[in-house]
């Protein structure tokens, strides 16, 4: 996360971070399906979900505001708009869409939408 989602951000690095998070998430889900679930595995799953939400929030904010600077959006927007995220539900074992990384399952949008 530090290398891709630090204080100075770019769309390219955020996209790479999200891709790596999804790879790790897939591995964790495979462990859930094939091995005994441990506290460490649950903690890793939770950390990956938080990481995904941070990246999606950063991708939705098309400005530089506060501590975080975007090389792709170097200016402050005229009005601050909260970012509202919907988590992807992180592999409910009942989820038939497991492993599909498309916009139907990962939503980030501005509060004003």
FENTA-V333583 format. One record per helix or strand of 2 or more residues. SS is the DSSP state (a for helix, b for strand). FROM is the first residue (numbers start at 1). TO is the last residue. If there is no record, write none. Layout:
SS/FROM/TO
SS/FROM/TO
This chain:
b/8/9
a/11/34
a/39/60
b/68/70
b/83/86
b/107/110
